[in-house]
Amino acid sequence: MNIDFSTKLAKNIEEVEIRTAVLDTVNALCESARDIAKICAKGPLEAAFGDVAGTENSDGDSQKALDVRSDEIITAALKTVPVAYYASEERDDIITLEHGLPLAVASDPLDGSSNIDTNVSIGTIFAIFPAVENDPEASFLRKGSEQVAGGFFVYGPQTSLVITTGDGTELYILDWMSGKFKLAVPAMRISESAHEFAINASNFNHWHPPVRAYIEDAMKGADGPMGKKQGMRWVGSLVADANRILMRGGLFMYPADDRKGYEAGRLRILYEAHPVAFVIEQAGGKASNGTDRILDIKQDSLHERVPFVFGSVDMVEQVGEYHINAV
């Protein structure tokens, strides 16, 4: 066993077959994450660590060698557990592992891989759904609220797992001595009194009016309409920014803008927004596309993108008000 499960994890899943399959799958993902973390820890000592693999993923993004290797590690692990279908951000199509098994897993095998060379925290994001028998697409093209588990691993100063099965969000830390992920925080809660926002300010000239207005008002500090001083943080690695918000609150924004390819946002619904939104909501936060709840969105294609706003409830709701008032 690669994880010391809490007594609560997955207990809210009523169907025993699904509950057992989820626990087995999380265990396999923990094994994958441990292997990926070891490779990441070698940095430039690892052969072709930061080199481009010479290919592009399904969305046209350049793949690092470690993107491909991470995907291969996860695929191999999922073949050993009750997973029928696997969808990866690094692949064009769904992989059928074995028809008739109860689960479908979606993954961003190495989120933040553009930061590989800079020693910034990166990670693995995953969403677990009940499989629709003999229908791979229907297993994934659905609302995020239908997840039975979602979360992400962070490869940073600690190797950690943030996970929910719909009954709160838990934090596990990898104890390298035992090789197991151990429960560190049984009930993560996002602060309601946060004073930070995360956004890539270099795109200011491309933002739509509601986003630009919100950030301009936030930067006015205590003398502005928000009445408080706020700091700006931006890592550019979704798992790192999400982990920070879980720990101390705040707001994350990756909006749509007027650049080609960014008209519908940049982050993927299935591989990034759905699992992160699940974790955030279960920790007392909120996640939207600016106006609508992320977990209520059903995507039409495997690699569909979405604007993504999440964090402390009051801040996400305030962003929504700016969008509504702009109409």
MARKE-872126 format. One line per field, with one value per residue (C-alpha): residue number from 1; residue in three letters; x, y, z. Coordinates in steps of 0.02 Angstrom, whole numbers, plus 50000, padded with zeros to 5 digits. Example, Ala and Ser with C-alpha at 12.3 -4.5 7.8 and 13.67 -1.06 7.14 Angstrom:
i <- (1;2) $
aa <- (ALA;SER) $
xx <- (50615;50684) $
yy <- (49775;49947) $
zz <- (50390;50357) $
# end
This chain:
i <- (1;2;3;4;5;6;7;8;9;10;11;12;13;14;15;16;17;18;19;20;21;22;23;24;25;26;27;28;29;30;31;32;33;34;35;36;37;38;39;40;41;42;43;44;45;46;47;48;49;50;51;52;53;54;55;56;57;58;59;60;61;62;63;64;65;66;67;68;69;70;71;72;73;74;75;76;77;78;79;80;81;82;83;84;85;86;87;88;89;90;91;92;93;94;95;96;97;98;99;100;101;102;103;104;105;106;107;108;109;110;111;112;113;114;115;116;117;118;119;120;121;122;123;124;125;126;127;128;129;130;131;132;133;134;135;136;137;138;139;140;141;142;143;144;145;146;147;148;149;150;151;152;153;154;155;156;157;158;159;160;161;162;163;164;165;166;167;168;169;170;171;172;173;174;175;176;177;178;179;180;181;182;183;184;185;186;187;188;189;190;191;192;193;194;195;196;197;198;199;200;201;202;203;204;205;206;207;208;209;210;211;212;213;214;215;216;217;218;219;220;221;222;223;224;225;226;227;228;229;230;231;232;233;234;235;236;237;238;239;240;241;242;243;244;245;246;247;248;249;250;251;252;253;254;255;256;257;258;259;260;261;262;263;264;265;266;267;268;269;270;271;272;273;274;275;276;277;278;279;280;281;282;283;284;285;286;287;288;289;290;291;292;293;294;295;296;297;298;299;300;301;302;303;304;305;306;307;308;309;310;311;312;313;314;315;316;317;318;319;320;321;322;323;324;325;326;327) $
aa <- (MET;ASN;ILE;ASP;PHE;SER;THR;LYS;LEU;ALA;LYS;ASN;ILE;GLU;GLU;VAL;GLU;ILE;ARG;THR;ALA;VAL;LEU;ASP;THR;VAL;ASN;ALA;LEU;CYS;GLU;SER;ALA;ARG;ASP;ILE;ALA;LYS;ILE;CYS;ALA;LYS;GLY;PRO;LEU;GLU;ALA;ALA;PHE;GLY;ASP;VAL;ALA;GLY;THR;GLU;ASN;SER;ASP;GLY;ASP;SER;GLN;LYS;ALA;LEU;ASP;VAL;ARG;SER;ASP;GLU;ILE;ILE;THR;ALA;ALA;LEU;LYS;THR;VAL;PRO;VAL;ALA;TYR;TYR;ALA;SER;GLU;GLU;ARG;ASP;ASP;ILE;ILE;THR;LEU;GLU;HIS;GLY;LEU;PRO;LEU;ALA;VAL;ALA;SER;ASP;PRO;LEU;ASP;GLY;SER;SER;ASN;ILE;ASP;THR;ASN;VAL;SER;ILE;GLY;THR;ILE;PHE;ALA;ILE;PHE;PRO;ALA;VAL;GLU;ASN;ASP;PRO;GLU;ALA;SER;PHE;LEU;ARG;LYS;GLY;SER;GLU;GLN;VAL;ALA;GLY;GLY;PHE;PHE;VAL;TYR;GLY;PRO;GLN;THR;SER;LEU;VAL;ILE;THR;THR;GLY;ASP;GLY;THR;GLU;LEU;TYR;ILE;LEU;ASP;TRP;MET;SER;GLY;LYS;PHE;LYS;LEU;ALA;VAL;PRO;ALA;MET;ARG;ILE;SER;GLU;SER;ALA;HIS;GLU;PHE;ALA;ILE;ASN;ALA;SER;ASN;PHE;ASN;HIS;TRP;HIS;PRO;PRO;VAL;ARG;ALA;TYR;ILE;GLU;ASP;ALA;MET;LYS;GLY;ALA;ASP;GLY;PRO;MET;GLY;LYS;LYS;GLN;GLY;MET;ARG;TRP;VAL;GLY;SER;LEU;VAL;ALA;ASP;ALA;ASN;ARG;ILE;LEU;MET;ARG;GLY;GLY;LEU;PHE;MET;TYR;PRO;ALA;ASP;ASP;ARG;LYS;GLY;TYR;GLU;ALA;GLY;ARG;LEU;ARG;ILE;LEU;TYR;GLU;ALA;HIS;PRO;VAL;ALA;PHE;VAL;ILE;GLU;GLN;ALA;GLY;GLY;LYS;ALA;SER;ASN;GLY;THR;ASP;ARG;ILE;LEU;ASP;ILE;LYS;GLN;ASP;SER;LEU;HIS;GLU;ARG;VAL;PRO;PHE;VAL;PHE;GLY;SER;VAL;ASP;MET;VAL;GLU;GLN;VAL;GLY;GLU;TYR;HIS;ILE;ASN;ALA;VAL) $
xx <- (50000;50071;49954;49893;49710;49611;49458;49350;49418;49288;49175;49040;49037;48892;48925;49057;49129;49157;49228;49353;49400;49430;49544;49642;49657;49716;49845;49907;49915;50017;50141;50151;50175;50315;50405;50377;50436;50599;50631;50588;50705;50853;50830;50961;51045;50901;50930;50829;50745;50692;50714;50567;50515;50495;50307;50150;50004;49824;49808;49964;50072;50253;50284;50433;50515;50453;50273;50278;50368;50246;50099;50178;50204;50023;49956;50055;49992;49809;49820;49839;49678;49491;49498;49409;49459;49601;49601;49764;49800;49952;49851;49727;49607;49542;49633;49524;49615;49479;49293;49177;49281;49198;49306;49368;49520;49571;49741;49859;50014;50133;50050;50165;50294;50351;50428;50527;50694;50669;50643;50467;50335;50245;50121;49997;49809;49677;49488;49401;49226;49114;49136;48991;48995;49055;49053;49222;49168;49014;49127;49216;49100;48996;48977;49119;48995;48989;49168;49189;49365;49479;49642;49823;50000;50129;50314;50396;50483;50364;50284;50101;49929;49774;49617;49430;49299;49159;49171;49298;49474;49623;49810;49935;50124;50246;50357;50511;50570;50418;50377;50196;50084;50028;49879;49937;49779;49614;49503;49577;49482;49511;49527;49382;49491;49618;49715;49800;49757;49848;49842;49968;49976;50079;49915;49832;49809;49717;49594;49409;49338;49268;49435;49532;49413;49425;49615;49627;49513;49608;49772;49702;49715;49636;49590;49498;49321;49375;49439;49588;49769;49801;49958;49983;50056;50081;50180;50115;50097;49913;49949;50067;49944;49799;49899;49942;49759;49708;49836;49803;49658;49652;49597;49661;49611;49653;49524;49481;49557;49566;49722;49704;49681;49629;49452;49380;49515;49668;49646;49561;49392;49420;49602;49622;49465;49350;49466;49537;49361;49306;49449;49419;49232;49258;49380;49247;49296;49213;49258;49180;49212;49181;48992;48944;48995;49133;49065;48900;48986;48976;49108;49072;49247;49389;49512;49391;49455;49371;49405;49446;49419;49432;49476;49396;49207;49191;49328;49257;49084;49155;49232;49060;48982;49105;49055;48869;48883;48978;48834) $
yy <- (50000;50170;50276;50271;50305;50406;50320;50448;50441;50366;50310;50423;50318;50201;50070;49953;49905;50088;50131;49988;50030;50213;50167;50045;50177;50312;50190;50159;50346;50369;50242;50336;50502;50432;50375;50541;50637;50538;50584;50768;50774;50731;50889;50913;50752;50659;50624;50741;50811;50975;50940;50953;50779;50840;50817;50913;50856;50855;51042;51092;51124;51066;50910;50892;50722;50708;50745;50589;50485;50536;50487;50317;50289;50330;50224;50073;50095;50110;49946;49858;49927;49928;50066;50041;50203;50328;50503;50601;50781;50712;50600;50635;50496;50394;50232;50081;49980;49849;49860;49819;49892;50022;50178;50306;50414;50579;50654;50796;50689;50835;51002;51152;51063;51229;51258;51096;51182;51314;51202;51270;51154;51051;50909;50780;50816;50680;50657;50491;50456;50303;50223;50214;50035;50018;50207;50289;50463;50466;50417;50586;50708;50747;50871;50886;50857;50675;50642;50515;50577;50716;50792;50828;50787;50924;50891;51029;51048;50910;50784;50798;50734;50844;50740;50735;50600;50723;50727;50864;50891;50800;50830;50687;50706;50577;50508;50454;50345;50231;50268;50305;50456;50498;50603;50776;50884;50789;50938;51078;51244;51395;51557;51678;51829;51823;51968;51891;51862;51762;51809;51828;52018;52016;51982;52141;52218;52063;52044;52072;52227;52139;52056;52215;52317;52192;52190;52379;52399;52265;52355;52516;52432;52502;52665;52575;52504;52339;52428;52317;52299;52147;52058;51977;51802;51705;51543;51488;51310;51271;51145;51266;51411;51299;51227;51402;51455;51299;51341;51527;51581;51702;51705;51621;51686;51617;51709;51705;51847;51914;51817;51680;51515;51598;51647;51510;51514;51406;51274;51110;51070;50884;50874;51033;51132;50991;50905;51067;51141;50983;51000;51187;51170;51030;51143;51279;51380;51417;51390;51467;51516;51696;51676;51491;51351;51246;51081;51112;51128;50979;50986;50937;50878;50790;50936;51082;51236;51352;51516;51469;51571;51492;51524;51609;51622;51810;51845;51726;51800;51974;51927;51862;52029;52120;52005;52028;52217;52225;52150) $
zz <- (50000;49947;50053;50232;50195;50320;50391;50298;50121;50003;50145;50073;49913;49943;49810;49880;49710;49664;49836;49829;49650;49695;49839;49729;49593;49712;49778;49600;49566;49725;49661;49496;49584;49691;49534;49445;49599;49600;49418;49449;49599;49487;49387;49251;49308;49227;49043;48931;49087;49012;48827;48710;48655;48476;48478;48522;48628;48569;48598;48503;48656;48648;48750;48865;48875;49054;49000;48893;49023;49160;49050;49018;49205;49245;49102;49162;49341;49288;49194;49363;49441;49399;49268;49102;49014;49027;48952;48956;48911;48819;48702;48563;48608;48753;48792;48828;48961;48987;48952;49096;49237;49349;49332;49206;49246;49167;49200;49165;49194;49223;49253;49245;49138;49062;49234;49232;49203;49338;49492;49521;49595;49463;49482;49421;49415;49406;49398;49429;49361;49361;49190;49069;49006;48826;48802;48830;48775;48888;49032;49018;48927;49080;49222;49346;49486;49430;49488;49627;49665;49609;49661;49622;49674;49699;49669;49770;49938;49993;49878;49925;49876;49889;49864;49888;49865;49899;50089;50122;50055;50130;50119;50119;50122;50054;50192;50095;50239;50230;50047;50096;50082;50259;50310;50364;50359;50371;50328;50224;50232;50122;50219;50201;50241;50101;50027;49875;49693;49560;49376;49234;49228;49067;48974;49039;48867;48806;48950;48929;49018;49175;49214;49181;49291;49433;49434;49418;49571;49668;49637;49711;49880;50037;49948;49809;49801;49880;50034;50067;50017;49909;49854;49685;49667;49506;49490;49321;49384;49421;49559;49647;49639;49693;49837;49899;49895;49990;50123;50145;50035;49890;49710;49551;49380;49208;49104;48921;48821;48644;48589;48460;48552;48714;48666;48779;48910;48913;49047;49004;49084;49102;49154;49256;49296;49349;49474;49545;49563;49655;49779;49802;49834;49959;50053;50069;49917;49751;49568;49413;49233;49288;49302;49306;49424;49346;49412;49321;49152;49035;48900;48720;48674;48762;48762;48779;48870;48995;49086;49265;49424;49597;49778;49928;49906;49925;49798;49667;49691;49672;49504;49454;49498;49385;49241;49274;49289;49125;49027) $
# end
